Amino acid sequence: MGIRVLLLDNQPIFRHGVKVALKSERDIEIIDEAAGANEGIEKAVALSPDLVLMDIMLSDGEGFAAVRAIRQRSPRTRVLILTSCADQASFRNASQAGAIGYILKDIGEANLANAIRAAHNDKTRLSPTVARQLIRDFAASSDEDLIDAAPSSPRRLSQREIDVLAGVAQGLSDKQIAAQLFLSEAAVKTRLRSIYQKYGLRNRAHAAVFSVENGLLDTKPSARTNLTTK
């Protein structure tokens, strides 16, 4: 059975473009579309799609609320954000609302299909552009901001866990992180599970936001004061 997708975007021409782009993907089926938050929520509840592919910048201004409502009312449905909005606050809000991934509208057709497949398999995809923006925003913070953002009781992370977390925040897949660190994919997954458990994180998107906001990436020398390694 293919991946059943509900498309939620307020621009008809863009919805049409997405349907055309995915038409040749035999394992992905656009079962319906919606233009606004309320319509999208109602259709998600009625149709129980595998995935909602949606923009957060809806004309009614309820994009984040829609993500939250869909996840609450149709728990088996995953939400993948496809948007032109690359700022840190939007990514953070989408992640907190329950989105499993965040990609930008400049993505290629093949990568879009792969992102949908990954989300369907509970694997987060984060746009490299968004990841770089997160890192830039973090690196631009003052030393005082970094100190204030540090966890009050940081748990111990191994250097390998820090390296894996950095790869997640850069938008790398498990396979890419493994190749970069000369580890097996299984080892990367094991370290990610350990990180999730230590900090109570839900998924890769949540881990990326958390790592940047709490100074767990060595993006500048002062950031090292926030790392607790073993």
C-alpha positions as CSV (number, residue, x, y, z in Angstrom):
1,M,0.0,0.0,0.0
2,G,1.3,3.5,-0.9
3,I,1.8,6.4,1.4
4,R,-1.5,8.3,1.6
5,V,-0.8,12.1,1.6
6,L,-3.1,15.0,2.4
7,L,-1.8,18.2,0.9
8,L,-2.4,21.4,2.8
9,D,-1.4,24.7,1.2
10,N,-3.4,27.9,0.5
11,Q,-1.9,28.4,-3.0
12,P,-3.8,26.3,-5.6
13,I,-1.0,26.6,-8.2
14,F,1.6,25.2,-5.7
15,R,-0.7,22.3,-4.7
16,H,-1.0,21.5,-8.4
17,G,2.8,21.6,-8.8
18,V,3.3,19.2,-5.9
19,K,0.8,16.8,-7.3
20,V,2.5,16.9,-10.7
21,A,6.0,16.4,-9.0
22,L,4.8,13.3,-7.2
23,K,2.6,11.8,-9.9
24,S,5.3,9.4,-11.0
25,E,6.0,8.1,-7.5
26,R,4.1,4.9,-7.4
27,D,4.4,4.5,-3.6
28,I,3.0,8.0,-2.8
29,E,-0.6,9.0,-3.4
30,I,-2.1,12.5,-2.9
31,I,-5.6,11.5,-1.6
32,D,-7.0,15.0,-1.1
33,E,-6.0,18.6,-0.6
34,A,-7.0,21.6,1.5
35,A,-6.4,25.3,1.5
36,G,-6.9,26.3,5.2
37,A,-6.3,25.1,8.7
38,N,-9.9,24.1,9.5
39,E,-10.4,22.3,6.3
40,G,-7.1,20.5,6.6
41,I,-7.9,19.4,10.2
42,E,-11.3,18.1,9.2
43,K,-10.0,16.2,6.2
44,A,-7.1,14.7,8.3
45,V,-9.6,13.5,10.9
46,A,-12.0,12.1,8.3
47,L,-9.4,10.5,6.0
48,S,-6.7,9.5,8.5
49,P,-3.9,10.0,5.9
50,D,-0.4,8.6,6.6
51,L,1.0,12.0,6.2
52,V,-0.1,15.7,5.9
53,L,2.3,17.7,3.7
54,M,1.6,21.3,4.7
55,D,2.8,24.9,4.7
56,I,2.8,26.6,8.1
57,M,2.2,30.0,6.5
58,L,-1.5,29.6,5.8
59,S,-3.6,32.6,5.0
60,D,-5.7,32.1,8.1
61,G,-2.6,32.3,10.3
62,E,-3.4,29.0,12.0
63,G,-0.6,26.8,10.6
64,F,1.0,25.8,13.9
65,A,-2.4,25.3,15.5
66,A,-3.3,23.0,12.6
67,V,-0.2,20.9,13.1
68,R,-1.1,20.5,16.8
69,A,-4.7,19.7,16.1
70,I,-3.9,17.1,13.5
71,R,-1.4,15.3,15.7
72,Q,-3.9,15.3,18.6
73,R,-7.0,14.3,16.6
74,S,-5.3,11.9,14.1
75,P,-2.4,10.5,16.1
76,R,-1.2,8.0,13.4
77,T,-0.9,10.9,10.9
78,R,2.5,12.4,10.6
79,V,3.0,16.1,9.6
80,L,5.8,17.2,7.3
81,I,6.2,20.9,6.8
82,L,6.9,22.2,3.3
83,T,7.3,25.9,3.4
84,S,9.3,28.9,2.2
85,C,9.8,30.1,5.8
86,A,13.4,29.4,7.0
87,D,13.5,31.2,10.3
88,Q,14.4,29.6,13.6
89,A,11.2,30.6,15.4
90,S,9.0,28.9,12.8
91,F,11.0,25.7,12.8
92,R,10.9,25.6,16.6
93,N,7.2,26.2,16.8
94,A,6.5,23.6,14.2
95,S,8.6,21.1,16.0
96,Q,7.0,21.8,19.3
97,A,3.6,21.4,17.7
98,G,4.5,17.9,16.6
99,A,5.8,18.1,13.0
100,I,8.2,15.3,12.2
101,G,10.2,17.3,9.6
102,Y,10.7,20.7,8.1
103,I,11.8,21.2,4.5
104,L,11.8,24.2,2.2
105,K,9.9,24.7,-1.1
106,D,13.1,24.9,-3.1
107,I,13.6,21.2,-2.6
108,G,14.0,19.0,-5.7
109,E,11.3,16.5,-6.7
110,A,13.3,13.4,-5.8
111,N,14.3,14.8,-2.5
112,L,10.7,15.7,-1.7
113,A,9.6,12.2,-2.4
114,N,12.4,10.8,-0.2
115,A,11.5,13.3,2.6
116,I,7.9,12.0,2.5
117,R,9.1,8.4,2.7
118,A,11.5,9.2,5.5
119,A,8.7,10.9,7.5
120,H,6.4,8.0,6.9
121,N,9.1,5.8,8.5
122,D,9.4,8.1,11.5
123,K,12.7,9.6,10.3
124,T,12.9,13.3,10.5
125,R,14.2,15.4,7.6
126,L,15.4,18.9,8.3
127,S,16.3,21.2,5.4
128,P,20.1,22.0,5.3
129,T,19.2,25.6,4.8
130,V,17.2,25.7,8.0
131,A,19.9,23.8,9.9
132,R,22.5,26.4,8.7
133,Q,20.2,29.2,9.9
134,L,19.9,27.6,13.3
135,I,23.6,27.3,13.6
136,R,24.1,31.0,12.4
137,D,21.5,32.2,14.9
138,F,23.2,30.3,17.7
139,A,26.7,31.4,16.8
140,A,25.5,35.1,16.7
141,S,24.3,34.8,20.4
142,S,26.3,36.7,23.0
143,D,28.3,34.8,25.6
144,E,25.7,35.9,28.2
145,D,22.9,34.4,26.1
146,L,24.8,31.1,25.9
147,I,25.2,31.0,29.6
148,D,21.5,31.8,30.2
149,A,20.5,29.1,27.6
150,A,22.5,26.3,29.2
151,P,20.6,23.5,30.9
152,S,20.4,24.0,34.7
153,S,21.5,20.4,35.2
154,P,23.1,19.2,32.0
155,R,23.5,15.4,31.8
156,R,26.6,13.9,30.6
157,L,27.2,13.5,26.9
158,S,30.0,11.5,25.3
159,Q,32.0,13.2,22.6
160,R,30.6,10.8,20.1
161,E,27.0,11.8,21.2
162,I,27.9,15.5,20.8
163,D,29.3,14.7,17.3
164,V,26.1,12.8,16.4
165,L,23.9,15.7,17.7
166,A,25.9,18.2,15.6
167,G,25.2,16.1,12.5
168,V,21.4,16.0,13.3
169,A,21.4,19.8,13.7
170,Q,23.1,20.2,10.3
171,G,20.3,18.2,8.7
172,L,22.4,15.1,8.0
173,S,20.8,11.6,7.7
174,D,21.9,8.7,9.9
175,K,23.9,7.3,7.0
176,Q,25.7,10.6,6.3
177,I,26.5,11.0,10.0
178,A,27.8,7.5,10.1
179,A,30.1,8.1,7.1
180,Q,31.3,11.4,8.6
181,L,32.2,9.8,12.0
182,F,33.3,6.4,10.6
183,L,30.6,4.7,12.6
184,S,27.9,2.2,11.6
185,E,24.3,3.4,11.1
186,A,23.3,1.2,14.0
187,A,25.9,2.9,16.2
188,V,24.5,6.3,15.2
189,K,20.9,5.2,16.0
190,T,22.0,3.8,19.4
191,R,23.6,7.2,20.3
192,L,20.5,9.1,19.2
193,R,18.3,6.9,21.4
194,S,20.6,7.6,24.3
195,I,20.4,11.4,23.6
196,Y,16.6,11.3,23.4
197,Q,16.4,9.5,26.7
198,K,18.8,11.8,28.5
199,Y,17.0,14.9,27.5
200,G,13.4,13.7,26.9
201,L,13.5,14.6,23.2
202,R,10.7,13.4,20.8
203,N,12.5,13.3,17.5
204,R,15.3,14.6,15.3
205,A,13.6,18.0,14.8
206,H,13.2,18.4,18.5
207,A,16.8,17.4,19.1
208,A,18.1,19.9,16.5
209,V,16.2,22.8,18.2
210,F,17.3,21.7,21.7
211,S,20.9,21.3,20.8
212,V,21.1,24.8,19.3
213,E,19.0,26.6,22.0
214,N,21.0,24.9,24.8
215,G,24.5,25.5,23.6
216,L,25.3,21.8,22.9
217,L,27.1,22.5,19.6
218,D,30.6,23.8,19.4
219,T,29.9,26.6,17.0
220,K,32.3,29.0,18.7
221,P,34.8,28.7,21.5
222,S,32.6,30.1,24.3
223,A,30.0,27.3,23.5
224,R,32.4,24.8,24.9
225,T,31.5,26.0,28.4
226,N,28.1,24.4,28.0
227,L,29.3,20.9,27.1
228,T,29.5,18.2,29.7
229,T,31.4,15.3,28.2
230,K,32.9,12.0,29.4
